[in-house]
């Protein structure tokens, strides 16, 4: 499965409403500069509008950021479910989800960090989402791994991969600036979450 195709979809700004352009601009600003450095003025400039228009549609930076990040998280969770649903077996599904998260963390570290770490309610939703998916996979693969720990490790790894590719290379030998190395790392990471078959005797 080509994980990169999920990240290479282009939106046409000419067909977007002002509200949609503002949301895309907010995500672009967060991706480029991080959540703390993103301002209403920078979002307005990126959207080709004035700050008054941004405030008219979203009332506050907090409301705008919450709406933009929630939309991004919805896309991420939908894509992960689609990717995992297309897999042949639970092991392949987990591998595909791991590869997708590592690719997203590399391409959009500030967005991943904002969703998982800086927006508490979205972070809680992300944890619950992955924990549920992993529990289903654990049941399907007959494993007894702790899905809460697995969820925390994978999400932590995704944030860390986006922040520090050099540290990931030092720890794993994988240069995640290379797409094939990111794919390989996702494939190697996935089996760690379901290490032991459940005993039936």
N, C-alpha and C positions, 0 to 999 in steps of 0.2 A: 504494500500500500504506500502511495506517495504522500507522505504527511505534508510536504511542502505545499502541495496544491491547496490545502486548507488556508494557507497564509497568503496566497498570491492572488486572491480575488480583489478586483478593483471596483470601487464605487464611482459613479459618474456624478460629480458635484453639480453639473448643470441640471440634473433631474431631481435634485434634493430640495426639500423645503428649507427655509431658514433655520428651523429648529434642528433638522437633521445635520445641516452644515455646522451648526454650533456644537453639536454632540461629537461629530467627527473631529472638529478642530480641537475640542477639549481633550480627546484621546490623543491626538497628535502632539499637543503641548505636553501632556503628562508623559508620553513616550519619549519625547526629546529632552525634557528638563526635569522630570520628576514632579510629584504631586505638590510638594511644598513650594516649588518655584513657579508653578502655573498660576497665572492671574487672569482675571476677567479681561483685562486689556490685551494680554497675549492671545487669549482665545478669540476675542473679537477680531484682532488683526489677522489671525490665521483663517477665520471664517469669511473675511472680507466684509465685515459689518462693524458698526460702532458699539462701544460698551453699553450704550443705552438699549440697543436692540437685544443684546445678550441678557441684560437685566429684565427687559420686558418679557422675554420668553421664559426665563428660569428664576427670576427674583433674587437669587443669591448664588455665589460661587459654590457653596456647599450643596445646594439642591442640584445645580448643574453637574457637578462632579459625581454625585451619587447616581444621577440618572445615566450619565455617560458610562460609568464603571459598571453599573448594573446591566446596561445593554451589552457591554463587552463580555461580562461574565455569562450572560445568557447565550451569546454566540459561542463562547468557549465550552460551556457545558453541553450545548446542543451538538457541537462538533465532536466532542469526546463520545457522546452517546452514539452518534452516527458511525464514528470510527470503530468503536467497540462492537457495535451491532453488525458491522460488515465482516468482522473477524470470524475465522473458522472454528476456533475453540477458545476457552477462557485464557489460556496462556498467551495466545496470539493477541487477544483483546487487551490484556494487561500490558504486553509489550508495545502495542500500538498507542495506548494511552500514555505510557511513559515517554515514548518517542515524541508524541505531540506536545506534552508538557515541556520537555527539554527544548524542543524547537521554539515554542512560544517564549520560554524564559530567555533564550538566547536573543531572539528577535525583539522582544518587548519587555525587557527586565523591569522597567519602571511601572508598566501596566500590571504585570504579575504581582509585583511588590505592593502596589496600591490596592489591588483586589484582596490579596491574601493577608497582608500585614497592616496596611494603613486604614482600611475601611472595615471596622470590626464586624459589622453585620454581614458583609459579603464574605469575609474570611470565615465566619461561622457557617455560612451557607456552603462554601467550598468544602470545608471539612466534612460536613454532613453528607454532601453529594458524593464525595470520594469514598467515605466510609461505607455508605450504602452500596455503591458499585463494587467495592472490594469485598464486602461481605457476600454479595451474590457470587462473585468470582470464586471466593474461598469455598463456598458451599459447592459450586460446580466442579472445583478441582479437588475436593476432598482434603483440604488442608486445614491446619489448626493455627495458622499464624495470627497474631494479634492485629486485627484490621485497623484499630485506632492508632497503633504505633506505625503501621504501614502507611496510613494516610499522612500522619505527621511527617514521616521521613520523606515521602515523595514530594509533598508540598514544600517542605524545607529545602529539599534538594533543588526544586524548581526555582525557588527564590535565590538560592545560593549560586546556581548555575548562571543566572542572569547578572548577578552582582560581580562575580569573580571567575571569569573563564580561566585565568592563569592559575587560580587555586585548584579548580577542577582538574586542570592538566597535571598539576603537581601531585594531586591525590590519586588520579586514575590513569594518567598517561594519555588521556584523550584530549586532543586540541579541539574543543567544541566550536571553534571558529570555522571548522571544516564540516560541511553538511553530512558527509559519510561518517565522520567520527561521532557526530551527535546521534545519528541513527544507531550506530554500533553501541554507544553508551546506553541508550534507551533499551536496547535489546539485552544488554548485560545487567541492567538495573532491575528489570521487571521480575526475574525469577527470585530475587532476594525477598520479595514480599510473601511468597508462598513456599517456604523452604521444606516443610515436613508433611508428608502424607498423613492423613488421619488414620489412626489404627482401627481396624475392624475386629480384632480378636479380643 
